[in-house]
Amino acid sequence: MTRSIVVGLDGTEQAKAAAEWAAEEALLRGTDVHLVHAAEPVPEAALSLLKWESEEPWAREMMARTAGELRERHPGVSVTSQALPSGPVPGLVAAAEESDLLVLGSRALGSVAGYLLGSVGLTVAGVVERPVVLVRAVSAATAPRGPVVVGADVRQPVDSVLGFAFEEAARRHSQVLVVYVQQLPLHAGMGPAMVPDFRLSMVPEIKRSVEDMLEPWRAKYPDVDAVARVAVGSAGLELVAVAREASLVVVGRRTRHSKLGAHIGSVAHAVLHHSPVPVALVPHA
């Protein structure tokens, strides 16, 4: 049974955009949307009580208003809401584990296309064991309708990441653009003449490996056009560049337990902070 899509709301335009994206996704998946809000805890019991008493009516009104707007624009979607008793991080993590997908808003850096992930969003995205989609406050009129872009690694192909990308493309009747970026070896920086030779010698072989990796996915999703792209350089920069024409970017996040806290990897971190379109962060072993 397909579970709901959970959306974290905090009253911002970014969260509102996340709710709108979630409703459209729910229509594609045939599931419902569950809106949640968790207040920041205050250490002192008395202040916490005062804060909750003052915030609870606002939070419930905000969620009710958002739910009503979603039902009006998307009549086929069932929308529920809940005020979480715990703080944002534990509340969102717990809610995500009961869902198929968690959707959060992500703040843009003024007029610059990029993400400004807050501590809550970054922490939650780095620890939940469900896919997390981060959405910027971009209107539907300007949102691109291009392919689903997925960052891939032929050395360690991850079924959960590729599977998520192909499933999303199938729902959208769009193309999957699979991007693999080969970093240049250290000696390539010793002279410009070595770089073209490296490209010519390595790219065709890597392209064949990517095509072989995609073969079973093309067989499983025959209606999805899957295109492989191989580049040399920085994976983060390449994915961000390709994202400009995409509808969704999918990147993986290795699940690991660290005393230092959440870790999403350098490539995922770059894409989350600079992609102009929604980014899906898919955990894998």
N, C-alpha and C positions, 0 to 999 in steps of 0.2 A: 504493500500500500504506500502511495506517495504521501509524504508528510509535507507540512506547510513550509512556506518560505518566511523566515523571521526577518523583520526589519527593525533596527535600532533607531528610535526617534529621539531627538533632543530639541526640536523646534527650529532648527536651522534650515536654510534653503537646500543645503546638501542632503540632509536627511529626507526632506520632502522629495528631492529628485530620486533618492534611493527607493523610497516607497513607490514612486511612479514606475521605476524600472522593475521593481519586484512584482507589481501588478501585471505588467506586460509579460513578464516571465511566467507568472502563475497561469495566465491564459494559455501560454504555449505548453505548459506542463500539465494542465488540468488539475491544479491544486489550489490551495487557498493561501492568503497572506495573514500573518500574525504580527501585529505591531506591538512593540514593547518599549517601555521607558523605565530607566533605573536612575534614581537620584544619587548624586554624590553623597557619601556618608559624612557626617560631622561627628568628631570624637565625643564631644560633650553630649550627654544624654538629653539634657534640657534643650540645647540648641538644635540637636537632631530632631526632636519632637516639633519644635517651632518650624524648622525648615520643612519637614514633611507635611505639616499641617498647611503651610503656605504654598508648597509646591504641588501637593497632590491634586487640588482642584484644577490648577493650570495644566498639569500633565494629562489629566483625564480629558479635559476640554480639548487640548491639542490633539490627542490621539483620536477622540471622537470626530473632530473636524477633519482630520486627515483620512480617517476611515470613510466618512461620508463622501468626501471628494473622490476617493478611489472607486467607491461603489457607483457613483454617478458617471464617472468616465469609463468604467469597466464593469458593466452590469453583470457579466458572467462570473465575476470573482467574488468569493466569500472572504470577508475581511473581519478579523477579530482583533481585540486589543487587550493589553494587560499592563498594569503598573507593577514592576518588579520590586520586591521588598529589599533586595540586596543591592550593593553598589554596581556601577556600570560593568566593570570587568567580570566579576563572578556571575552577575545576572545575565549578561549577554552570552558568556561561555555556556552556562547551564541551558539557556534557551536554545542556543545553536545546536547543542547535542541532541535536542528533541526534534530537530528539523532536518530538512534535506539541504538547506542553503541559508546562509546568513548574509544579509545585505546591509551595508553601512554607507553613510555619506562620507565624502572626503572633500576637504576644503581646498579651493583653488587659490593660488598665489596671485591675487589681484587679477590683472589682465594677462598674466603669464599662464600658459597651459601647463599645469602641473598639480601634484598633490601636496597638501600639507597635512600629513597624517598626525593626528594627536596621539597622546600616549595611550588613551583608551583603545582607539581603533587599531593602532600598531600592536599593542599587547594582545588584544583579542584575536586579530588576524594571525598572530604568530603561535597561538596555543590551541585553538579549536581544532577538532578532528573532522570538521566538515568544510566544504568549500566556502570561501568568503568572497563576496563581490563588493568592490568599493566603487562608488558612483560619484562623479562630479555633478555639480549643479548646471547641467547643460540642457537646454530646452529640446523638446522632441523635434522642433523645426531644424535645428542645427546638428542634431546627432547623426553621425554617418551610418549608412546602411551597408557597409562593406563586409568583407569576409571575417570569419573568426580566426584570429591569429594565435598560434600556439608556439611557445618556445620549446624546442625539443633537443634531446641529447642522444645521438646514436650510440654512444658508449654505454649509457644507462637508460634505455627507453623505459618510460614509466606509463603503464597502462591506465592508471587513474587520471593522469593529466591528458593524455591523448583521447581517452574515452570521453572525458568531460567536453573537450573541444569538439569532437565529432558529433556528440549528442546535441550540443548547442547549435551547431551548424545545421544538423538535420531538422531541428525544430524551426529554425529560421529560413530554411530552404536557401542557405547561402554556402559559399565556398569555405573550405578550410585552407588556410595558408600556414604551412608548417615551416618554421624558421630554425635553422641550425647555424650557429656562428662559431667558426673555428678561430681561436685566438692565435695570433702570430707568435712563433717561438721567439725567445730572447734574441737569438742571433739575427732575426729578421730586421731588427732595428739598427744593425751595424752598417747598413748601406741601402739606399733606395733601389739599387739594381736587383737586390735579392728578393724583394717583395713580389714583383710580377712573376718571377720564376716559381716562387712558392705557390702563388695562386694557380698557375697553370698546372702544376704537378699534383696539388692536393684536392682542389675543388671537385673535379670530375669523380674522383674516387669517393669522396664524402657524399656527393650527390647520389651516387649509386647506393650507398649505405642507407641514406634517408629514404630513397625509393623502396628499398627492400623492407625497411621498417614499416612503411605505410601500406605495404601490400595486403596484410590481413585486415587492416582497417578499411581499405577500399572495398574489400570483399564483404565486410560486415555492413558497410554503409554504401551500397552501390549508387544511391541517388545523390551522394555528397561528392562534389568535385574537390579533390584534394591536390593541392599544388605544393611542391617542395621548393624552398629557397635556401641556398647556401651562401653565406657571406664570410668574410674574413675580417676580424677586428674585435670590437666590443659587443658582447651579446646584449647588454642593457641598451646601448645607444642604437643598435640595429632594430631591436624590438620597439623602442619608442618611435623611431622614424617610420617603421611600417605601420604602427598603430594609428597614424594620422588618417589612414584610409580604412580603418577597421571598424567593426561594430562592437567587438569585444576582444580583449587580449587575455589569454590563458597562460599562466605560469605556474610552475610547481613550487612546493615548499616542503623540504624534508622535515619529517617529524622527529624531533630530537629533544631530549630533556637536558637542560643546561642550568647550572646555578646562576648564570648571568642573565637568565630570563629568555624572552622570546627571541628567536633568530629566524629570519625569513630568507637569508641569502642575499648576496650583493646584486644579482641580476633582478630578482623579484623586487628588491628594495628600489632599484633604479626605475623599474617600470611603474611601480606604485606611486612614486613621487613625480613622474614626468609624463605618464601616458595621458593623452587628451580624452580617452574613452574609458568606459568601465573596464576594470581589471578583475579577473577571477583568480584567486589564489587557491590552488588545489593541493591539499596535503598528500604526501606519499611517504612510504617507508624508506 
